[in-house]
Amino acid sequence: MNEIIGYESYFSVYVTFMRSSV
């Protein structure tokens, strides 16, 4: 379960970074 939560958090940060770049 911790793996899923960590993955969601990492994905959220990645999306935020991509949007900020644009």
The first five atom37 places (N, CA, C, CB, O) and aatype in JSON, in Angstrom:
{
  "aatype": [12, 2, 6, 9, 9, 7, 18, 6, 15, 18, 13, 15, 19, 18, 19, 16, 13, 12, 1, 15, 15, 19],
  "atom_mask": [
    [1, 1, 1, 1, 1],
    [1, 1, 1, 1, 1],
    [1, 1, 1, 1, 1],
    [1, 1, 1, 1, 1],
    [1, 1, 1, 1, 1],
    [1, 1, 1, 0, 1],
    [1, 1, 1, 1, 1],
    [1, 1, 1, 1, 1],
    [1, 1, 1, 1, 1],
    [1, 1, 1, 1, 1],
    [1, 1, 1, 1, 1],
    [1, 1, 1, 1, 1],
    [1, 1, 1, 1, 1],
    [1, 1, 1, 1, 1],
    [1, 1, 1, 1, 1],
    [1, 1, 1, 1, 1],
    [1, 1, 1, 1, 1],
    [1, 1, 1, 1, 1],
    [1, 1, 1, 1, 1],
    [1, 1, 1, 1, 1],
    [1, 1, 1, 1, 1],
    [1, 1, 1, 1, 1]
  ],
  "atom_positions": [
    [[0.85, -1.21, 0.0], [0.0, 0.0, 0.0], [0.88, 1.25, 0.0], [-0.96, 0.01, 1.24], [0.57, 2.24, -0.66]],
    [[1.96, 1.2, 0.73], [2.86, 2.36, 0.79], [3.42, 2.65, -0.6], [4.01, 2.11, 1.79], [3.66, 3.81, -0.96]],
    [[3.61, 1.61, -1.37], [4.16, 1.81, -2.73], [3.2, 2.63, -3.58], [4.45, 0.44, -3.41], [3.62, 3.51, -4.32]],
    [[1.92, 2.32, -3.47], [0.92, 3.04, -4.27], [0.89, 4.52, -3.84], [-0.5, 2.4, -4.1], [0.87, 5.41, -4.69]],
    [[0.88, 4.77, -2.56], [0.83, 6.16, -2.07], [2.07, 6.92, -2.54], [0.74, 6.19, -0.51], [1.97, 8.06, -2.99]],
    [[3.22, 6.3, -2.44], [4.46, 6.95, -2.86], [4.42, 7.25, -4.35], [0.0, 0.0, 0.0], [4.87, 8.3, -4.8]],
    [[3.87, 6.32, -5.11], [3.8, 6.51, -6.56], [2.86, 7.67, -6.9], [3.31, 5.21, -7.26], [3.16, 8.48, -7.78]],
    [[1.74, 7.74, -6.21], [0.79, 8.84, -6.47], [1.43, 10.17, -6.13], [-0.52, 8.64, -5.65], [1.27, 11.14, -6.87]],
    [[2.15, 10.23, -5.03], [2.8, 11.48, -4.61], [3.84, 11.89, -5.65], [3.45, 11.33, -3.21], [3.92, 13.06, -6.03]],
    [[4.62, 10.92, -6.1], [5.68, 11.21, -7.08], [5.06, 11.7, -8.39], [6.55, 9.96, -7.34], [5.55, 12.64, -9.01]],
    [[3.96, 11.06, -8.8], [3.3, 11.44, -10.04], [2.74, 12.86, -9.92], [2.17, 10.44, -10.38], [2.82, 13.65, -10.87]],
    [[2.17, 13.17, -8.77], [1.59, 14.51, -8.57], [2.68, 15.57, -8.69], [0.89, 14.61, -7.17], [2.46, 16.62, -9.31]],
    [[3.83, 15.31, -8.12], [4.94, 16.27, -8.19], [5.41, 16.42, -9.63], [6.12, 15.83, -7.27], [5.74, 17.52, -10.08]],
    [[5.44, 15.29, -10.35], [5.9, 15.32, -11.74], [4.96, 16.16, -12.6], [6.0, 13.88, -12.31], [5.4, 16.96, -13.42]],
    [[3.66, 15.98, -12.39], [2.67, 16.73, -13.17], [2.78, 18.22, -12.83], [1.22, 16.22, -12.87], [2.71, 19.07, -13.72]],
    [[2.95, 18.52, -11.57], [3.06, 19.93, -11.16], [4.29, 20.57, -11.79], [3.12, 20.05, -9.62], [4.24, 21.71, -12.23]],
    [[5.39, 19.82, -11.82], [6.64, 20.34, -12.39], [6.46, 20.6, -13.89], [7.81, 19.36, -12.15], [6.92, 21.61, -14.41]],
    [[5.8, 19.66, -14.57], [5.57, 19.81, -16.01], [4.72, 21.05, -16.28], [4.89, 18.54, -16.6], [5.02, 21.84, -17.17]],
    [[3.67, 21.22, -15.51], [2.78, 22.37, -15.72], [3.54, 23.66, -15.43], [1.52, 22.27, -14.81], [3.37, 24.66, -16.14]],
    [[4.37, 23.65, -14.41], [5.13, 24.86, -14.06], [6.11, 25.19, -15.19], [5.89, 24.66, -12.71], [6.34, 26.36, -15.49]],
    [[6.66, 24.17, -15.8], [7.63, 24.39, -16.89], [6.93, 25.08, -18.06], [8.26, 23.03, -17.35], [7.5, 25.95, -18.72]],
    [[5.7, 24.68, -18.29], [4.94, 25.26, -19.42], [4.47, 26.63, -18.99], [3.72, 24.34, -19.85], [3.81, 27.33, -19.77]]
  ]
}
